[in-house]
Amino acid sequence: MVADYVLDEHVVGREISGAWTRHIPTLIVVGCVLFNFFLCFINTVGFRISGAYVVLSEMTLVSASLLYTFSSPNRERCFWLIIIVFEIVLISILSILRDEVLFKSLRDVMIMPVFIALGLASQRAEFTKPLLWLSAFICVIALFEAFFLKSFTGLFSIKDFFIAKGYNASSFEYTDADVFVSGIRPGGRFFPLPFKTHRISSVFLEPVSLGFYAFISGLYFIAMKDRLPRRQVLLAVFLTFVLIWLGDARMALGSLVVVIACRPIFSRLDHRLSVLIFPASLLLGLFVVESGLFNLTGEGLGARLLWTFQGIWNTGNSQFFGLQPYSKEMVDSGFLYLLSYQGMWGVLLYWLPPIFFKGKFSKEAKIYWYGASIFLTSGFLVSDAIYTIKTAALLWFCYGYIIARTCNQEKGNATAI
């Protein structure tokens, strides 16, 4: 009887411990989304924040992810550990050859394998409801910012926070409001509102990441639609479009519409065919630039494509292989940013592993990955913000999580039959 009691006590203890630890991945990902928001608040109320606090926060979140993921590694997760090792080796070699420490570049690209592995290790986690609550919270903060900007910036001084992080104060000379520089479009908002306001940024403090978050969270629910309650999906998609509209996120809306329209096709294609999306988009972008049919001035899609292709045309051999940095600013091009710091090796190491690491995907995983590929391709061409942990952690975690929840589940069902 005593032995039975002791055994039961140990079993209960393990169950309680397991019930608590399965929430850790959710807390880490939510922390990645929100930590800048809370650092901004701390900086505004009087405790001075520097870029070191931001780096320390990111390192803590990444380290917690690594510790959770690889405390009990399996074959799939070890694949991503190998990718991490390759990235470290590549950055180390390039740092020696260029005589500079490329730490930030390593930090940006490590987010991908670390958070995919975390998602793969989170099969027992229930992430859908926390993601929906997170979207609702971000929407509330966005509405607060839209209607009560002075009160919002009184608690979250965006300008002071970015300057404290290391941004040049002169970058904010073009706006009187205490918002990020991209919060004001030179030609006004693209998506109209019944009242005059800037591009909303909510907890991300800058609007581009709000649009990225909206796309990623919307993509998750669109991909998982057949496994979730209909009411939950409708609410999530509604919140997604509200955030896209408030953030004036053209790229996010266009990408999401493509995913919704092509969802039946994506669910049937082999996910590895997505390797062709970026090369095909490069050819289409080249046509846009060379055809003369589109406006290439200002800061619209045509102009951004032109900036990217000008950078590609001016790329020398040493820059192509990452041996020499670009001599001018990357102008919001994710592809040129990665090419500048890691060369074509880094681009391939970032683009190819998620496509080829697994032989078979579930329908949900295929839809999500094609949507993510469209998102990455858009970022490669017009924005380098795709690497920020505020949204990249969520993008890659959902990728691994959907695989863990759907592919492995289908494998278990097939075994049972």
Stockholm file with secondary structure:
# STOCKHOLM 1.0

chainA/1-417         MVADYVLDEHVVGREISGAWTRHIPTLIVVGCVLFNFFLCFINTVGFRISGAYVVLSEMTLVSASLLYTFSSPNRERCFWLIIIVFEIVLISILSILRDEVLFKSLRDVMIMPVFIALGLASQRAEFTKPLLWLSAFICVIALFEAFFLKSFTGLFSIKDFFIAKGYNASSFEYTDADVFVSGIRPGGRFFPLPFKTHRISSVFLEPVSLGFYAFISGLYFIAMKDRLPRRQVLLAVFLTFVLIWLGDARMALGSLVVVIACRPIFSRLDHRLSVLIFPASLLLGLFVVESGLFNLTGEGLGARLLWTFQGIWNTGNSQFFGLQPYSKEMVDSGFLYLLSYQGMWGVLLYWLPPIFFKGKFSKEAKIYWYGASIFLTSGFLVSDAIYTIKTAALLWFCYGYIIARTCNQEKGNATAI
#=GR chainA/1-417 SS CHHHHHHHHHHHHHHHHHHHHTTHHHHHHHHHHHHHHHHHHHHHHTCCCCHHHHHHHHHHHHHHHHHHHHTSCCHHHHHHHHHHHHHHHHHHHHHHHHTSCCHHHHHHHHHHHHHHHHHHTCTTCCCHHHHHHHHHHHHHHHHHHHHCHHHHHHHCCHHHHHHHHTCCGGGGTTCSSSSCGGGSCTTCCSSCCSSCCCCCCGGGSSHHHHHHHHHHHHHHHHHTGGGSCHHHHHHHHHHHHHHHHHTTCHHHHHHHHHHHHHHHHHTTSCGGGGGGHHHHHHHHHHHHHHHSCSCCSTTSHHHHHHHHHHHHHTCCHHHHTTSSCCSSCCTTCHHHHHHHHHHHHHHHHHHSHHHHSCSCCCHHHHHHHHHHHHHHHHHHHHCSGGGCHHHHHHHHHHHHHHIIIIIHHHHHHHHHC
#=GC SS_cons         CHHHHHHHHHHHHHHHHHHHHTTHHHHHHHHHHHHHHHHHHHHHHTCCCCHHHHHHHHHHHHHHHHHHHHTSCCHHHHHHHHHHHHHHHHHHHHHHHHTSCCHHHHHHHHHHHHHHHHHHTCTTCCCHHHHHHHHHHHHHHHHHHHHCHHHHHHHCCHHHHHHHHTCCGGGGTTCSSSSCGGGSCTTCCSSCCSSCCCCCCGGGSSHHHHHHHHHHHHHHHHHTGGGSCHHHHHHHHHHHHHHHHHTTCHHHHHHHHHHHHHHHHHTTSCGGGGGGHHHHHHHHHHHHHHHSCSCCSTTSHHHHHHHHHHHHHTCCHHHHTTSSCCSSCCTTCHHHHHHHHHHHHHHHHHHSHHHHSCSCCCHHHHHHHHHHHHHHHHHHHHCSGGGCHHHHHHHHHHHHHHIIIIIHHHHHHHHHC
//
